[in-house]
Amino acid sequence: MIAVPSDDFNQELDTDEAVKAFCELTYGIDMPMSTTTSVKGNQAHPFFKDVKALSGFVPKWNFNKILIGGDGKVVGTWGSTTKPMAAKLTKAIENELSKTH
């Protein structure tokens, strides 16, 4: 799991360090975090361009979730309103972890 902050929604702080500190203090995020990265449009990181091409999913706001299976394919996507520990998300993760690839 990795957090990917994006300023595509015009809300990030000035530095990656400030974003990380804010997320840790405000949301209790303790996972690895990338640098601020574009997630939509022509400037999107290649990962997000691939996700769009494979699944049609484009983040509409921060805190989206994308589950990639052991085979490298998009298993599922969830919007920002889905909580990280939501049953539908954890079930999808558990199902994927139970597979042998």
Backbone as a ProteinNet text record, in pm:
[ID]
protein_1_A
[PRIMARY]
MIAVPSDDFNQELDTDEAVKAFCELTYGIDMPMSTTTSVKGNQAHPFFKDVKALSGFVPKWNFNKILIGGDGKVVGTWGSTTKPMAAKLTKAIENELSKTH
[TERTIARY]
84.6	0	89.3	50.1	124.9	26.8	51.4	-29.6	33.4	-51.8	-3.7	-75.7	-13.5	-76.6	-73.8	-176.4	-184	-236.8	-177.8	-227.2	-325.1	-369.6	-468.8	-599.9	-617.8	-742.4	-718.9	-601.8	-567	-580.2	-527.8	-538	-410.6	-305.7	-185.5	-101.3	-19.4	71.6	191.7	281.3	391.3	500.3	523	630.6	578.4	648.9	611.7	622.4	722.1	739.6	621.1	572	456.7	331	314.4	198.4	203.4	319.9	334.7	306	362.7	340.6	192.6	127.2	-15	-98	-71.2	-148.2	-125.3	-1.9	27.9	-46.9	-42.4	-105.7	-257.6	-309.9	-453.6	-529.3	-471.7	-542.9	-479.8	-369.5	-304.2	-242.7	-210.3	-152.2	-9.6	19.1	153.6	212.7	165.7	216	314	389.4	478.8	398.6	459.3	393.1	486.8	432.3	511.6	523.3	597.5	599.4	464.9	434.9	311.1	313.3	206.8	203.4	71.4	75.2	-48.2	-117.5	-249.5	-325.1	-431.9	-446.7	-548.9	-503.2	-562.7	-531	-402.6	-358.1	-239.1	-112.4	-109.1	10.1	10.9	-91.2	-100.7	21.3	59.4	166.9	127	223.5	189.7	105.8	126.3	44	-103.6	-135.6	-275.4	-331.4	-246.6	-290.3	-324.7	-242.9	-270.5	-398.7	-417.2	-540.4	-662.1	-653.9	-765.3	-788.3	-681.1	-694	-751.8	-714	-757.4	-895.2	-929	-1053.2	-1148.5	-1101.6	-1183.4	-1184.3	-1114.4	-1115.6	-1020	-1072.5	-992.7	-1031.2	-934.3	-967	-1039.6	-1146.2	-1220.9	-1187.4	-1115.7	-1075.1	-966.2	-904.6	-803.3	-866.3	-783.3	-820.7	-894.2	-861.8	-914.5	-831.7	-889.5	-818.5	-819.5	-704.6	-691.8	-623.5	-687.3	-629.8	-576.5	-447	-381.1	-357.5	-396.9	-381.7	-239.5	-216.3	-86.4	-44.7	-142	-113.3	-89.9	-93.6	-69.3	-191.5	-307.2	-429.2	-507.7	-588.2	-672.9	-784.8	-788.4	-892.3	-1015.5	-993.8	-1105	-1058.4	-1153	-1126.9	-1239.9	-1204.9	-1302.2	-1276.3	-1380.3	-1369.5	-1330.9	-1323.4	-1275.9	-1369.5	-1495.3	-1588.3	-1576	-1506.3	-1484.7	-1374.4	-1405.6	-1308.4	-1203	-1079.2	-973.4	-1003.6	-1081	-1112.7	-1255.8	-1316.9	-1453	-1457.1	-1567.4	-1581.2	-1561.6	-1616.6	-1604	-1458.9	-1381.7	-1241.2	-1158.3	-1176.8	-1099.1	-1132.9	-1258.1	-1295.5	-1224.5	-1217.9	-1148.3	-999.7	-939.4	-797.7	-778.3	-863.5	-853.5	-872.1	-968.3	-988.8	-865.7	-805	-685.2	-568.5	-551.6	-442.8	-457.9	-581	-603.7	-574.1	-556.9	-528.1	-381.3	-357.6	-220.2	-192.1	-88.7	-56.6	67.7
-116.7	0	123.2	219.1	344.7	460	568.5	689.7	776.4	830.3	914	1048.4	1148.9	1280.8	1344.3	1422.5	1489.5	1630.6	1722.9	1860	1884.9	1778.2	1792.3	1849.9	1847.9	1896	2026.3	2086.1	2218.2	2229.3	2130.2	2138.1	2097.3	2056.9	2011.3	2128	2098.5	2196.6	2216.7	2306.2	2346.1	2241.1	2155.1	2056.6	1916.6	1816.9	1678.2	1648.3	1706.7	1686	1741.6	1858.1	1918.5	1834.6	1781.7	1695.5	1571.8	1506.8	1385.8	1414.5	1521.7	1556.6	1584.3	1656.5	1687.1	1558.8	1469.5	1344.9	1255.5	1252.5	1173.5	1228.1	1360.4	1421.6	1425.8	1455.6	1475.1	1344.8	1253.4	1130.8	1004.2	1017	900.5	807.5	859.7	777.2	741.1	610.9	566.3	474.3	490.4	409.7	490.7	423	497.6	595.6	709	811.5	855.7	862.5	909	1060.9	1112.2	1256.1	1298.5	1425	1475.8	1445.1	1380.3	1323.5	1355.3	1384.5	1405.5	1271.3	1268	1143	1145.2	1258.6	1266.4	1359.9	1344.3	1430.6	1390.2	1476.3	1448.6	1436.9	1503.6	1502.6	1386.8	1301.4	1191.3	1099.9	1048.1	950.3	828.9	762.3	646.2	540.2	519.6	422.8	459.7	586.6	629.5	630.3	655.9	644.4	499.3	405.5	263	219.5	264.3	229.8	279.6	401	455.1	369.9	334.6	255.5	116.3	56.7	-78.9	-86.7	16.7	7.8	125	232	352.3	441.6	401.5	476.6	595.3	712.4	834.4	894.7	919.8	980.8	1114.5	1132.9	1258.3	1347.3	1290.7	1362.6	1280.3	1330.8	1254.7	1138	1048.3	933.5	823.7	806.9	695.9	572	456.2	331.2	251.1	192.5	107.9	-19.9	-132.8	-261.6	-330.7	-360.7	-431.3	-574.5	-668.5	-809.9	-858.9	-979.8	-1042.9	-1061.3	-1058.9	-1072.1	-937.3	-828.4	-695.3	-626.6	-690.8	-631.8	-557.7	-461.3	-386.2	-477.6	-501.1	-585.1	-501.4	-379.2	-292.9	-151.6	-60.1	79.9	130.4	220.7	278.1	426.6	503.5	648.4	693.2	823.3	883.3	859.9	830.5	809.2	670.5	579.8	446.2	454.1	414.1	416.5	307.5	330.9	232	92.6	83.6	-46.1	-91.4	-33.5	-71.7	-220.4	-284.7	-428.8	-466.6	-388.7	-424.3	-417.8	-328	-316.5	-426.9	-447.6	-551	-690	-712.4	-841.5	-863.2	-759.6	-770.7	-800.2	-736.2	-760.2	-903.3	-947.2	-1083.7	-1186	-1161.8	-1253.2	-1261	-1146.6	-1144.6	-1214.2	-1192.9	-1255.5	-1407.3	-1456.3	-1601.2	-1674.3	-1600	-1662.1	-1701.7	-1804	-1839.4	-1796.4	-1720.8	-1668.1	-1733.8
0	0	0	-80.9	-89.2	-106.6	-38.3	-53	-162	-249.3	-359	-352.4	-292.3	-289.2	-428.4	-458.8	-588.2	-570.6	-643.2	-639.6	-755.1	-820.6	-927.7	-875	-744.8	-684.1	-607.5	-630.5	-575.7	-425.2	-353.6	-208.7	-135.8	-208	-139.1	-89.3	8.7	66.2	-25.7	10.5	-77.6	-98.4	0.7	-13.5	17.2	-35.2	-6.9	142.4	207.4	351.6	429.2	389.3	457.1	435.2	315	286.3	374.9	380	461.4	608.8	662.2	803.1	829	739.4	755	755.8	661.2	652.6	774.4	823.4	942.9	1064	1082.5	1199.4	1189.6	1072	1055.8	1036.2	957.1	920.3	976.8	1046.4	1105.3	1001.7	883.9	778.3	817	816.9	852.5	745.6	623.4	512.1	428.7	343.7	254.1	168.3	138.5	59.2	-52.8	-173	-287.3	-283.8	-377.4	-396.5	-456.1	-451.9	-510.1	-660.1	-707.4	-842	-909.8	-1037.9	-1113.2	-1135.6	-1116.1	-1126.9	-1235.6	-1303.8	-1408.5	-1519.5	-1634.4	-1747.3	-1818.1	-1909.2	-1989.3	-1906.5	-1791.4	-1706.5	-1606.4	-1610.4	-1513.4	-1522	-1407.9	-1400.3	-1485.9	-1549.8	-1634.1	-1563.1	-1432.9	-1359.4	-1369.3	-1346.4	-1348.9	-1490.8	-1588.8	-1728.5	-1761.1	-1713.2	-1735.5	-1665.5	-1542.4	-1470.2	-1547.9	-1599.4	-1678.1	-1802.4	-1873	-1995.3	-1966.9	-1854.4	-1822.2	-1757.5	-1680.1	-1602.8	-1622.8	-1685	-1700.3	-1578.6	-1473	-1346.7	-1350.6	-1314.7	-1298.8	-1163.7	-1075.4	-946.6	-964.8	-886.3	-890.6	-771.7	-676.8	-556.7	-491	-387.2	-314.4	-239.3	-190.5	-107.8	-184.9	-312.5	-390.6	-360.6	-390.2	-368.5	-498.2	-531.2	-649.4	-603.5	-627.9	-589.8	-714.2	-711.8	-820.3	-774.4	-856.8	-822.5	-842.2	-796	-809.5	-954.1	-1044.1	-1186.8	-1254	-1174.5	-1227.9	-1285.2	-1279.1	-1334.6	-1226.7	-1270	-1177.5	-1129.5	-999.3	-938.9	-907.9	-859.6	-824.5	-795.8	-802.1	-770.3	-682.1	-592.7	-501	-488.3	-479.6	-467.8	-328.8	-314.4	-189.7	-71.7	-97.3	14.2	76.1	9.5	66.5	170.3	291.4	400.8	378	421.7	399.7	455	560.3	618.6	586.2	484.7	445.2	411	446.6	424.5	278	186.1	44.5	-2.6	53.9	16.8	82	210.6	279.1	225.2	187.8	129.5	-4	-86.1	-214.7	-193.2	-94.5	-63.9	-16.1	76.1	126.7	15.9	-73.5	-186.7	-274.5	-299.9	-384.9	-315.8	-186.2	-112.9	-105.5	-112.6	-103	-233.6	-341.3	-471	-480	-558.3	-590.1	-732.2	-750.3	-884.8	-936.4
[MASK]
+++++++++++++++++++++++++++++++++++++++++++++++++++++++++++++++++++++++++++++++++++++++++++++++++++++

